[in-house]
Amino acid sequence: MVKKNIYKNLSGHLKWSPLAWGLIFGVIFGFLLQKGGATNYNVILGQLLLTDFTVLKIMLTAVLTGMIGIYAMKSLGWVELHVKAGSWGMNGIGGLLFGIGFALLGYCPGTIAGAIGNGYLDALVGGLIGIWIGSGIFAALYPKLRTGILRKGEFGDMTLPRLIKTNDWVVVVPVAVLILSLLVWLESAGL
């Protein structure tokens, strides 16, 4: 029997499956990355050289939209946040691997998918194969890393509002204003 993209919730109403929603939003995200120019190697290279801030503006807009959306849905009781535990070791290793891949190829994982959709061979050959090889190496090394460097500087499932023991919006609103101000400044400066 073929599994459908929709299923019935407890009240009998049809509801989209999480995978269907993921596919829909993934296609929209890829389309917007492409329309914004973030799948163009020259735009990404310009960001790395600090001459074109298109990628930064796209990412800041995504962070702003996502942050407000997630915390609004949390406040309305529509979602629950389950923050994963973290450590400085995990963030350091993850950032290092991401940075090396980004610097070598000029794409991040999201823009690789968008660039492949645009038909860019460098993203397909270097990017997708690089992701597979890098993931395989990390998976092979993970059993040793998880008990070593990945545990260095553990800080648990801490968030900034939890750290300063305040309501989420006490952090979200000033950060949103800061990001919005930065976006306005980047636009007004022509960057």
C-alpha positions in Angstrom: 0.0 0.0 0.0 1.4 3.4 -1.0 1.7 5.8 1.9 0.0 9.2 1.2 1.5 12.6 1.9 -1.5 13.4 4.1 -2.8 11.6 7.1 -5.8 11.9 9.4 -5.4 13.4 12.8 -7.3 12.1 15.8 -10.5 14.1 14.9 -10.6 12.5 11.5 -9.6 15.6 9.5 -7.0 15.4 6.8 -3.7 16.9 7.8 -0.5 17.3 5.8 2.4 15.0 7.0 5.5 16.7 8.3 7.5 15.4 5.3 5.1 17.0 2.9 5.4 20.3 4.7 9.2 19.9 4.7 9.2 19.4 1.0 6.9 22.4 0.3 9.0 24.7 2.5 12.2 23.3 1.1 11.1 24.1 -2.4 10.0 27.6 -1.4 13.4 28.1 0.4 15.4 27.0 -2.6 13.3 29.2 -4.9 13.9 32.2 -2.7 17.7 31.4 -2.4 17.9 31.3 -6.2 15.8 34.5 -6.7 17.9 36.3 -4.0 21.2 35.3 -5.8 22.5 33.1 -3.0 23.1 30.2 -5.4 25.3 32.3 -7.6 29.0 31.6 -7.0 30.0 35.2 -7.7 27.5 36.5 -5.1 28.8 34.0 -2.5 32.4 34.9 -3.4 31.6 38.6 -3.0 30.3 37.9 0.5 33.4 36.0 1.4 35.5 38.9 0.1 33.2 41.5 1.9 32.3 43.2 -1.4 28.7 41.9 -1.8 26.4 41.6 1.3 23.5 39.9 -0.5 24.0 36.6 1.4 24.3 38.4 4.7 21.1 40.2 4.1 19.3 37.0 3.1 20.5 35.2 6.2 19.7 38.1 8.6 16.2 38.3 7.0 15.8 34.5 7.5 17.0 34.7 11.1 14.7 37.7 11.9 11.6 36.0 10.2 12.3 32.6 11.8 13.0 34.0 15.3 9.8 36.1 15.4 7.8 33.3 13.8 9.0 30.5 16.1 8.6 32.5 19.3 5.2 33.8 18.2 4.1 30.2 17.6 5.6 29.2 20.9 3.7 32.0 22.7 0.5 30.9 21.1 1.0 27.3 22.2 1.3 26.1 18.6 4.8 24.6 19.0 7.1 23.5 21.8 10.8 24.1 21.5 13.2 21.3 22.3 16.6 22.8 22.3 19.5 20.3 21.8 22.3 20.3 24.2 25.5 21.9 22.9 29.2 22.4 23.6 31.9 24.7 22.5 33.7 21.7 21.0 30.6 20.8 18.8 30.3 24.4 17.7 34.0 24.8 17.0 34.3 21.5 15.0 31.0 22.2 13.1 32.0 25.8 12.4 35.5 24.7 11.2 34.2 22.0 8.9 31.5 24.3 7.5 34.0 27.1 7.0 36.5 24.9 5.3 33.9 23.5 2.9 32.4 27.0 2.3 35.9 28.5 1.6 37.0 25.7 -0.7 33.8 25.5 -2.8 32.0 28.7 -2.3 28.7 27.1 -1.3 27.1 26.1 1.9 24.8 23.0 2.1 21.6 25.0 1.3 23.1 26.9 -1.6 24.6 23.7 -2.9 21.1 22.2 -3.3 19.9 25.4 -5.0 22.9 25.6 -7.3 22.4 21.9 -8.3 18.8 22.9 -9.1 20.2 25.7 -11.3 22.3 23.1 -13.1 25.7 24.2 -11.8 28.1 21.3 -12.3 30.6 22.5 -9.7 27.9 22.3 -7.0 26.9 18.8 -8.1 30.4 17.3 -8.4 32.3 19.3 -5.7 29.4 20.1 -3.4 27.2 17.0 -3.3 30.2 14.6 -3.4 31.9 16.7 -0.8 28.9 16.5 1.5 28.8 12.7 1.1 32.5 12.2 1.7 32.5 14.7 4.6 29.5 13.1 6.2 31.0 9.7 5.8 34.3 10.7 7.4 32.4 12.4 10.3 30.2 9.4 10.8 33.2 7.1 11.0 35.0 9.4 13.5 31.9 10.3 15.5 32.2 7.5 18.1 35.6 8.8 19.1 34.8 12.5 18.8 31.6 12.3 20.9 33.5 11.2 24.0 36.4 13.6 23.3 36.5 17.0 21.7 32.7 17.3 21.0 32.1 17.2 24.8 34.5 20.0 25.6 32.8 23.0 27.1 29.3 21.5 27.4 26.6 24.0 28.1 23.5 21.8 27.8 20.3 23.0 26.3 20.8 26.6 27.4 19.3 29.5 25.6 19.9 33.2 26.2 16.5 33.8 27.9 17.1 30.8 30.1 20.6 32.0 31.0 19.4 35.4 32.1 16.1 33.9 33.5 13.7 36.1 31.6 10.8 35.9 29.2 11.8 35.0 25.6 10.5 38.3 24.2 12.9 40.3 26.4 15.7 38.9 24.2 13.8 38.5 20.9 12.6 42.1 20.6 16.0 43.8 21.1 17.7 41.2 18.9 15.0 41.8 16.2 15.5 45.5 16.4 19.3 45.1 16.2 18.9 42.8 13.1 16.4 45.1 11.5 18.6 48.2 12.1 21.6 46.4 10.6 19.5 45.5 7.5 18.4 49.1 7.1 22.0 50.3 7.5 23.3 47.8 4.9 20.6 48.9 2.4 21.2 52.6 3.1 25.0 52.2 2.7 24.4 50.4 -0.6 26.2 47.3 0.6 
